[in-house]
Amino acid sequence: MAHPVPPARRPELPPVHDAVICVAAPCLVISPEHGQLTGRGLDGIYRAGRRLLSRCVLRVGGRDPVAVQGRSMGADRAAFTATVRTGAEVGPDPDIRVERVRHADGTERITLRSYAARPVRLPVELSLGTDLAELAAVAGGRAGAELPAVVHAAGLRWSTGEAQAVTTAEPAPDDALASSGLLRWQVELGPGETRTIELRTTTADRTARAPAGQVANPLSEARAEGDDPRAEIWFRTSVEDLGALLLRDTAEPADAYAAAGVPWRLGLAPAESLWAARMALPLGTGLAGATLRTLARTQITGQGPDVGKIPGPLRGAGPQLPPGCTGTEATLAFPVVLAEAWRWGLPEAEVARLLPTAERCLGWLRRAMGGDGFLADPDPGPRRCETQAHAHRAALLGADLLAGWGRDGAEEWRGWAAGLRERFRAGFWIDGPDGGRPAAALHPDGRPLPRLSGAAAHLLDTGLTSGGRPAPGLLDRVRTEQLARLLGAPAMDSGWGLRSMAAREPGHNPFGHRSGAVRAYESAVAIGGLAQAGFEKEAAGLLRGLLDAAERFGYRLPEMYAAEQRTAGSAPFPHPAACRPAAVAAAAGVHVLTALAGVRPDAPAGTVALAPLSGAPLGALRLSGLRVAGEPFAVRVSRLGLGMVEEAADALQLGG
């Protein structure tokens, strides 16, 4: 009797939580904390997903330098400090300092400084190698053996049938041994002197067009400053990381979008790229416009049930639910981002160009609704809580967009949204002695899944319509207040941000990406939604926790991290497989800090309103270099929570 063959296990992703990562898309460098690229694991210099250099081991005076520090110096560069004891001086003190500054573009500067009291002569060796493997093969343990090298100018070259990599050095090495991948120098250092060696690793693809380089950054050079100095660092790091993740659209190289994250998803993820662009609207509408144009070119046309949908891959939803379709999320996000970008000042010519795509997205939504009046994801499948929130927001902001441009259908969509509110309150709300809660989802047969999850934060994210007014939510005021209490309670607020599932729910796992781990994006959505709905205490608690977590992670938040309930002296745990930096996590820093000022623009009407948090949870805060209606915008929030516009376009009037 034949035994059933068990399904093949997916290969585990190598851990990256302790790696030092530099990124300037499409360039990427992954280094261990000691700085030596050993050829093991994910170590290496990558471009467009291919590893150009996997091994770069430095020896000075015949010894491996002793690593003392590895740190990020920005989104695209890192520094590694080590020491060498030559024996020229008596005692245990090192007398050579080695500083390696590594850039995402494949450049590395190695500087040796002597602290010895007399001149020293040292051999310096670099052992280089590569497999020219794709990142996916490296992650799956299928990279293969290192390739043979040949001497090339002032360095070495490796090649396969489809690609090649070249590493050159300045000054040129005294000796180059291709057989062992060695470059050698004899370095003489007097007391206090330094010598620098610069490496450059580049590629040339033999069979295809070389990958496009970096794009012009459409994000403004905004800054934050205030009583809490961490806000300035977090804001700056968030803007830098978001800019470092920008990629060209191969169809239209002038258009850029934010890649989902590194190292695993350095490419287009429709839903996350849209959400990142939406949260970055205070930095200008350039990224939103380019992302919308990029995704409009992917929209399904022709005939069939998926006409109007923006395609996207499935995404895991944890142990409670089957994978969801990111294409559904992106399709519902498109009219939302377009409507809000218009309010922030996206040029009218761009809005007019993209409006037909938004109308087709709404047409898909109308056809995709199930017979029970809810949107399944996927179909047939569960009716997820957050999917209904996305659909409701798309309908209301889509209606606002249609009305503002004199297109038909606005009142129909407002009526449709009102019907969804009634159905949602009747079908999704689970009453209980504690006040009740929203179901995480409805099964196809209508049974609720009674799990309290971080996805419920999307019920608070209603978006803003004309005049900067919040759109109606799926929940009434009493249930919104109950949800705010639930999100602010310890079962959901870990002290480091919002859990993706409440601590007391069956199956809770603090490391579970949908069953307990903190997701920076959901925390940011909750903070913005709570602040907009007037629940400032809960918003401030989550904000402080997220800022504290950002500080623990060097102000570069991973897309998710594990968090037991916060106690004195504790810290959030890194998730070994999380992308860092990630687009939505980087944009989260921009979103929550600008939420403190409550900037509500309506560029078509020529107005901007402020609704700052009255409690000023971070004290006084000033945001400058933002952009509203295409012009610089600066706002200050006092310690009393009073907002004041300091700089704005001449045509803008301050609203209520």
Solvent accessible surface area in square Angstrom, and as a share of the most:
residue,aa,sasa,rsa
1,M,225,1.01
2,A,94,0.73
3,H,156,0.70
4,P,122,0.77
5,V,137,0.79
6,P,104,0.65
7,P,123,0.77
8,A,100,0.78
9,R,203,0.74
10,R,214,0.78
11,P,96,0.61
12,E,135,0.61
13,L,86,0.43
14,P,32,0.20
15,P,86,0.54
16,V,8,0.04
17,H,77,0.34
18,D,81,0.42
19,A,19,0.15
20,V,15,0.09
21,I,10,0.05
22,C,1,0.00
23,V,0,0.00
24,A,7,0.05
25,A,1,0.01
26,P,11,0.07
27,C,9,0.05
28,L,3,0.01
29,V,0,0.00
30,I,3,0.02
31,S,1,0.00
32,P,28,0.18
33,E,107,0.48
34,H,81,0.36
35,G,0,0.00
36,Q,24,0.11
37,L,0,0.00
38,T,29,0.17
39,G,29,0.28
40,R,173,0.63
41,G,53,0.51
42,L,9,0.05
43,D,16,0.08
44,G,0,0.00
45,I,8,0.04
46,Y,3,0.01
47,R,60,0.22
48,A,53,0.41
49,G,24,0.23
50,R,34,0.13
51,R,6,0.02
52,L,4,0.02
53,L,3,0.01
54,S,2,0.01
55,R,48,0.18
56,C,0,0.00
57,V,34,0.19
58,L,1,0.00
59,R,91,0.33
60,V,0,0.00
61,G,29,0.28
62,G,43,0.41
63,R,115,0.42
64,D,79,0.41
65,P,18,0.11
66,V,99,0.57
67,A,45,0.35
68,V,90,0.52
69,Q,97,0.43
70,G,24,0.23
71,R,111,0.40
72,S,59,0.38
73,M,71,0.32
74,G,15,0.14
75,A,8,0.06
76,D,50,0.26
77,R,88,0.32
78,A,0,0.00
79,A,2,0.01
80,F,3,0.01
81,T,20,0.11
82,A,11,0.09
83,T,28,0.17
84,V,5,0.03
85,R,87,0.32
86,T,38,0.22
87,G,45,0.43
88,A,37,0.29
89,E,49,0.22
90,V,158,0.91
91,G,27,0.26
92,P,118,0.74
93,D,102,0.53
94,P,64,0.40
95,D,5,0.02
96,I,1,0.00
97,R,98,0.36
98,V,1,0.00
99,E,30,0.14
100,R,9,0.03
101,V,31,0.18
102,R,0,0.00
103,H,52,0.23
104,A,1,0.01
105,D,86,0.44
106,G,2,0.02
107,T,21,0.12
108,E,3,0.01
109,R,110,0.40
110,I,0,0.00
111,T,37,0.22
112,L,1,0.00
113,R,101,0.37
114,S,0,0.00
115,Y,124,0.47
116,A,2,0.02
117,A,79,0.62
118,R,138,0.50
119,P,102,0.64
120,V,16,0.09
121,R,145,0.53
122,L,11,0.05
123,P,53,0.33
124,V,0,0.00
125,E,41,0.18
126,L,0,0.00
127,S,24,0.15
128,L,1,0.01
129,G,1,0.01
130,T,0,0.00
131,D,15,0.08
132,L,5,0.02
133,A,10,0.08
134,E,77,0.35
135,L,22,0.11
136,A,70,0.55
137,A,17,0.13
138,V,11,0.06
139,A,14,0.11
140,G,24,0.23
141,G,69,0.66
142,R,158,0.58
143,A,28,0.21
144,G,64,0.61
145,A,88,0.68
146,E,78,0.35
147,L,44,0.22
148,P,115,0.72
149,A,14,0.11
150,V,71,0.41
151,V,81,0.46
152,H,64,0.28
153,A,90,0.70
154,A,28,0.22
155,G,0,0.00
156,L,0,0.00
157,R,74,0.27
158,W,4,0.01
159,S,44,0.28
160,T,43,0.25
161,G,67,0.65
162,E,82,0.37
163,A,1,0.01
164,Q,35,0.15
165,A,0,0.00
166,V,18,0.10
167,T,0,0.00
168,T,39,0.23
169,A,6,0.05
170,E,117,0.52
171,P,66,0.41
172,A,58,0.45
173,P,21,0.13
174,D,100,0.52
175,D,58,0.30
176,A,27,0.21
177,L,59,0.29
178,A,26,0.20
179,S,118,0.76
180,S,55,0.35
181,G,4,0.04
182,L,26,0.13
183,L,0,0.00
184,R,88,0.32
185,W,11,0.04
186,Q,89,0.39
187,V,14,0.08
188,E,95,0.43
189,L,1,0.01
190,G,12,0.12
191,P,77,0.48
192,G,46,0.45
193,E,73,0.33
194,T,49,0.28
195,R,104,0.38
196,T,47,0.27
197,I,5,0.02
198,E,22,0.10
199,L,4,0.02
200,R,130,0.47
201,T,5,0.03
202,T,77,0.45
203,T,42,0.24
204,A,47,0.37
205,D,50,0.26
206,R,137,0.50
207,T,102,0.59
208,A,62,0.48
209,R,183,0.67
210,A,64,0.49
211,P,40,0.25
212,A,45,0.35
213,G,31,0.29
214,Q,102,0.45
215,V,25,0.14
216,A,95,0.74
217,N,83,0.43
218,P,43,0.27
219,L,12,0.06
220,S,17,0.11
221,E,165,0.74
222,A,10,0.08
223,R,120,0.44
224,A,0,0.00
225,E,59,0.26
226,G,37,0.36
227,D,65,0.34
228,D,24,0.12
229,P,91,0.58
230,R,53,0.19
231,A,1,0.01
232,E,50,0.22
233,I,60,0.31
234,W,1,0.01
235,F,0,0.00
236,R,114,0.41
237,T,24,0.14
238,S,4,0.02
239,V,18,0.10
240,E,76,0.34
241,D,4,0.02
242,L,0,0.00
243,G,14,0.13
244,A,9,0.07
245,L,0,0.00
246,L,6,0.03
247,L,23,0.12
248,R,71,0.26
249,D,16,0.09
250,T,103,0.60
251,A,69,0.53
252,E,79,0.35
253,P,61,0.39
254,A,97,0.75
255,D,9,0.04
256,A,5,0.04
257,Y,20,0.08
258,A,0,0.00
259,A,0,0.00
260,A,0,0.00
261,G,0,0.00
262,V,0,0.00
263,P,0,0.00
264,W,49,0.17
265,R,80,0.29
266,L,42,0.21
267,G,24,0.23
268,L,65,0.32
269,A,18,0.14
270,P,11,0.07
271,A,1,0.01
272,E,16,0.07
273,S,0,0.00
274,L,0,0.00
275,W,3,0.01
276,A,0,0.00
277,A,1,0.01
278,R,30,0.11
279,M,9,0.04
280,A,1,0.01
281,L,2,0.01
282,P,10,0.06
283,L,0,0.00
284,G,7,0.07
285,T,21,0.12
286,G,35,0.33
287,L,1,0.01
288,A,1,0.01
289,G,1,0.01
290,A,6,0.05
291,T,0,0.00
292,L,0,0.00
293,R,41,0.15
294,T,4,0.02
295,L,0,0.00
296,A,24,0.19
297,R,91,0.33
298,T,55,0.32
299,Q,12,0.06
300,I,57,0.29
301,T,93,0.54
302,G,56,0.54
303,Q,176,0.78
304,G,43,0.41
305,P,115,0.72
306,D,66,0.34
307,V,28,0.16
308,G,0,0.00
309,K,30,0.13
310,I,0,0.00
311,P,58,0.37
312,G,22,0.21
313,P,87,0.55
314,L,114,0.57
315,R,64,0.23
316,G,34,0.33
317,A,22,0.17
318,G,21,0.21
319,P,103,0.65
320,Q,54,0.24
321,L,29,0.14
322,P,62,0.39
323,P,62,0.39
324,G,9,0.09
325,C,17,0.10
326,T,10,0.06
327,G,0,0.00
328,T,6,0.04
329,E,22,0.10
330,A,0,0.00
331,T,0,0.00
332,L,3,0.01
333,A,0,0.00
334,F,0,0.00
335,P,1,0.01
336,V,1,0.00
337,V,0,0.00
338,L,0,0.00
339,A,3,0.03
340,E,19,0.08
341,A,0,0.00
342,W,16,0.06
343,R,18,0.07
344,W,27,0.09
345,G,17,0.16
346,L,9,0.04
347,P,78,0.49
348,E,108,0.49
349,A,79,0.61
350,E,38,0.17
351,V,0,0.00
352,A,46,0.36
353,R,138,0.51
354,L,3,0.01
355,L,0,0.00
356,P,48,0.30
357,T,6,0.04
358,A,1,0.01
359,E,52,0.24
360,R,98,0.36
361,C,1,0.01
362,L,6,0.03
363,G,9,0.09
364,W,14,0.05
365,L,0,0.00
366,R,111,0.40
367,R,130,0.48
368,A,26,0.21
369,M,30,0.14
370,G,25,0.24
371,G,93,0.89
372,D,67,0.35
373,G,14,0.13
374,F,12,0.05
375,L,2,0.01
376,A,9,0.07
377,D,10,0.05
378,P,50,0.32
379,D,109,0.57
380,P,121,0.76
381,G,8,0.08
382,P,9,0.06
383,R,28,0.10
384,R,7,0.03
385,C,3,0.02
386,E,39,0.17
387,T,6,0.03
388,Q,0,0.00
389,A,6,0.04
390,H,5,0.02
391,A,0,0.00
392,H,7,0.03
393,R,3,0.01
394,A,0,0.00
395,A,0,0.00
396,L,16,0.08
397,L,1,0.00
398,G,0,0.00
399,A,0,0.00
400,D,12,0.06
401,L,2,0.01
402,L,6,0.03
403,A,49,0.38
404,G,45,0.44
405,W,69,0.24
406,G,68,0.65
407,R,89,0.33
408,D,137,0.71
409,G,25,0.24
410,A,10,0.07
411,E,122,0.55
412,E,103,0.46
413,W,8,0.03
414,R,82,0.30
415,G,44,0.43
416,W,53,0.18
417,A,0,0.00
418,A,36,0.28
419,G,21,0.20
420,L,0,0.00
421,R,40,0.15
422,E,124,0.56
423,R,80,0.29
424,F,0,0.00
425,R,65,0.24
426,A,89,0.69
427,G,33,0.31
428,F,0,0.00
429,W,21,0.07
430,I,47,0.24
431,D,115,0.60
432,G,31,0.30
433,P,150,0.95
434,D,91,0.47
435,G,39,0.37
436,G,3,0.03
437,R,58,0.21
438,P,2,0.01
439,A,0,0.00
440,A,12,0.09
441,A,1,0.00
442,L,10,0.05
443,H,48,0.21
444,P,81,0.51
445,D,100,0.52
446,G,44,0.42
447,R,137,0.50
448,P,59,0.37
449,L,17,0.08
450,P,62,0.39
451,R,46,0.17
452,L,6,0.03
453,S,18,0.12
454,G,0,0.00
455,A,15,0.12
456,A,4,0.03
457,A,0,0.00
458,H,11,0.05
459,L,8,0.04
460,L,7,0.04
461,D,22,0.11
462,T,18,0.11
463,G,2,0.02
464,L,32,0.16
465,T,23,0.13
466,S,33,0.21
467,G,34,0.33
468,G,3,0.02
469,R,141,0.52
470,P,56,0.35
471,A,6,0.05
472,P,71,0.44
473,G,18,0.17
474,L,4,0.02
475,L,9,0.05
476,D,50,0.26
477,R,141,0.52
478,V,116,0.67
479,R,59,0.22
480,T,17,0.10
481,E,75,0.34
482,Q,6,0.03
483,L,0,0.00
484,A,0,0.00
485,R,127,0.46
486,L,27,0.13
487,L,0,0.00
488,G,28,0.27
489,A,36,0.28
490,P,91,0.57
491,A,10,0.08
492,M,0,0.00
493,D,20,0.10
494,S,0,0.00
495,G,18,0.17
496,W,2,0.01
497,G,0,0.00
498,L,0,0.00
499,R,6,0.02
500,S,4,0.02
501,M,4,0.02
502,A,5,0.04
503,A,39,0.31
504,R,202,0.74
505,E,17,0.08
506,P,81,0.51
507,G,52,0.50
508,H,48,0.21
509,N,66,0.34
510,P,26,0.16
511,F,83,0.34
512,G,10,0.10
513,H,68,0.30
514,R,55,0.20
515,S,5,0.03
516,G,0,0.00
517,A,0,0.00
518,V,0,0.00
519,R,34,0.12
520,A,0,0.00
521,Y,29,0.11
522,E,8,0.04
523,S,0,0.00
524,A,0,0.00
525,V,8,0.04
526,A,0,0.00
527,I,2,0.01
528,G,15,0.15
529,G,3,0.03
530,L,0,0.00
531,A,17,0.13
532,Q,46,0.20
533,A,27,0.21
534,G,48,0.46
535,F,23,0.10
536,E,50,0.22
537,K,174,0.74
538,E,33,0.15
539,A,0,0.00
540,A,10,0.08
541,G,28,0.27
542,L,0,0.00
543,L,0,0.00
544,R,112,0.41
545,G,3,0.03
546,L,0,0.00
547,L,0,0.00
548,D,20,0.10
549,A,0,0.00
550,A,0,0.00
551,E,67,0.30
552,R,112,0.41
553,F,20,0.08
554,G,53,0.51
555,Y,29,0.11
556,R,20,0.07
557,L,7,0.04
558,P,4,0.02
559,E,17,0.08
560,M,18,0.08
561,Y,0,0.00
562,A,0,0.00
563,A,1,0.01
564,E,98,0.44
565,Q,78,0.35
566,R,80,0.29
567,T,88,0.51
568,A,111,0.86
569,G,88,0.85
570,S,36,0.23
571,A,49,0.38
572,P,9,0.06
573,F,94,0.39
574,P,54,0.34
575,H,31,0.14
576,P,55,0.34
577,A,28,0.21
578,A,4,0.03
579,C,1,0.00
580,R,62,0.22
581,P,1,0.01
582,A,1,0.00
583,A,0,0.00
584,V,11,0.06
585,A,2,0.01
586,A,9,0.07
587,A,0,0.00
588,A,0,0.00
589,G,0,0.00
590,V,0,0.00
591,H,52,0.23
592,V,0,0.00
593,L,0,0.00
594,T,11,0.06
595,A,19,0.15
596,L,9,0.04
597,A,0,0.00
598,G,14,0.13
599,V,16,0.09
600,R,46,0.17
601,P,4,0.02
602,D,2,0.01
603,A,21,0.17
604,P,57,0.36
605,A,65,0.50
606,G,17,0.16
607,T,41,0.24
608,V,2,0.01
609,A,9,0.07
610,L,28,0.14
611,A,39,0.30
612,P,28,0.17
613,L,8,0.04
614,S,73,0.47
615,G,58,0.56
616,A,11,0.09
617,P,20,0.13
618,L,13,0.07
619,G,20,0.19
620,A,19,0.15
621,L,6,0.03
622,R,57,0.21
623,L,1,0.01
624,S,17,0.11
625,G,24,0.23
626,L,0,0.00
627,R,82,0.30
628,V,1,0.00
629,A,37,0.28
630,G,42,0.40
631,E,80,0.36
632,P,50,0.32
633,F,1,0.00
634,A,0,0.00
635,V,1,0.00
636,R,96,0.35
637,V,5,0.03
638,S,39,0.25
639,R,168,0.61
640,L,139,0.69
641,G,5,0.05
642,L,119,0.59
643,G,32,0.31
644,M,109,0.49
645,V,38,0.22
646,E,64,0.29
647,E,85,0.38
648,A,36,0.28
649,A,15,0.12
650,D,149,0.77
651,A,83,0.64
652,L,20,0.10
653,Q,120,0.54
654,L,113,0.56
655,G,32,0.31
656,G,106,1.02
